């Protein structure tokens, strides 16, 4: 509740000043088409994911972890609302990518609110502990998803990205997850063989 009322609420209220200062449009006529907003949200997700990967990985450094990020890892099995259960500094640090994306792409208030909704839904979803079977995002080969983030909470090492897997692949911080996934597939295969 502290984060909601003392950190996030002032930031949300500050969006009015942001839109006024940068002359962000509100009117219907200048609203971008749906596919432009979709492309802008993807661009923001890429920026946010890059920032999140490096800052999240930094928050796992042994000299910093116990002071800030440990709060978020109090739950080994995450649930939706736990996505926002963080130290106030973490809220600001990991929120940097979210705001950088807005600074780069924002040309209409509709985009800003769409991106906010997308990011919140994505964060709550990956912390939900439930991987929706028919999720169309499973068609995206580099989408991280629930299992990817659940492993991070279970293991604490690796899988630092928020949305996509490419940073973890590039730096090899998904190796333990890949080994675990292969091990689970082999166990599943053995169980299936025994039941036949």
N, C-alpha and C positions, 0 to 999 in steps of 0.2 A: 504494500500500500504506500510505503514511503516513496518508492521509485515512481509509482503512478502519480502521486500528488505533488511531490517535491522536485522531481527531475523531468518526467515526461509531460506533465500538464503545462509547466512553464514553456517547454519547447513547443508544444502544440499551440499554445496561445501566441507564441512568438511567430508562428507562421503568418499571422496577419501583417506584422511588421516586415517580415521577409518579402511577402508578396507586394506590399506597398513600396518598399525600398527598391526592389528590382523590377517594379512595374509588370508583375505577372498578371496576365489577363484572366478575367472571370467570365467574360461574356460568352454566350452561346455561339455567336458567329465565328469567333476565332478559335473555338475548341478544335484541337487536332482530331483527325479521323481515328477510328478505333485501332486500325493497324499501326498508325504512328505511335499511339499511346502504348500499344503492345511492344513495339520495337524499343521505345524509350524505357519501358519497364525492364526489358531484357538487358539493355545497356546498363541500367542502374544495378541490376542483379549481378552483372559481371564486375562492375566497380566495387559493389558492396562485398562480393565474394572474395575478391583479391584483398581488400582491406581486412576483412574478417579473418582470412587465413593467417596473414602475417601478425595481426594484433592478437588474435586468439592464441596462436603459437607462442607469442611473447608472454602472454598471461599464464602460460603453463611453465614458464621458466621457474626453476626451483626457488629462486630468490624473491619472486613476485607472487607466485601461485597462492601461498598461504594467506597473503594479505588481501587479495582481491577475488580471484577466480574460484577459490575454494568454496565460497558461498554457493555458487551455481552448481557445484558438483556434490552438494550434500545429498542429493538424490541420485542413486546409481541407476535406478529405473525411472527415467523421466516421464512426466505427464504434461499435458498441454500448458497449463498455467505456470508450470515450472520454467517455461521458456523465458519468462520475465523475472524470475527469482534470481536476482543478481545483486552484487555490490553496486552502490550508486556510481562508483568510478567506472565499473565495467559497462554499465549502461551507456555512459558517455563515450568511453573508449571504443567499444564495438559498434556504437551508433555512428561513428565517424564516416564509415563507408556509405551508410544510408544517406547522410546529408551531402556527401561529395557527389553522389549520383544526382541528387536533386539540383545541386548547384550547376552541374554540367548540362542536364537535360530539361530542366523545368522551364516551360514556356506557357503553361496554363495551369490553373488551380486544379482542374479535373485530373490532369496527369499526376500532380502531387498527391492527391487523395487516393488515386488508383494505386500508385506505387506504395503508399503507406499500407493500404489494405492487403496488397500482394505480399508485402514483407511480413506483416503480422500473421497472416494466414500461413505462410510458409514456415515461419518460426514456430508457431503453435503446432503445426502439423508434424514437423520433424521431432518435436518433443512429445508427441502424443503417445508414443509407444505402440501405435497401431499403423501398420503399412496397408493402406487401402489397396485391395487387389486389382481393381480396374482403373487405377489412377493413370490418366493419359501421360503424366510426366515420366512414367516408366518407359515410355517410347524414346525418351531423350537419353542417349547412351552415356552422357556425362552428368546426369542429374544424381545428386547424392542420396537424398531421401531419408526415410525413417531408420532403416537398418544401419545405414552408414553412421548416422548420428547416435543411435542407440549404442553402437559399439564404442563410440568415443566416451560415452558416459560410463560404460561398463569397464573400459580399459584405461581411460585417462590419457593414453598416449596415441597420437596420430588422429587422422580424420578431423583436421582442424577447420576445414572449409565449411561454409554455411549452406551453400546451395549446389555447387558443382564439385566434381572430383578432380579436375585437372591439376590444381595446385598440389594436392596430396600425391597424385601420380608423379608429377614432375619432381618433387622433392623426396619421394619414397616414404612419405609419412602414412601411407595406406598399406604398407607391407604386412603389418600384424593383422589388419582387417582382412586382407586377401588370404592370408594363411588360415585365419579363423573360418572364413567363408568356405574354403576348400575342405577343411576338416569337417564342417557341418554337412557339406554335400556328400562326402564319403560316408559319414555316419547315417545319413538319410538313405543312401543307396544300400547300405548293409541292412538297415531295418526293412526296406522294401523287399530285399531278397529273402529275408527270413519269413516275411509274411506271405510269400507266394507259395 
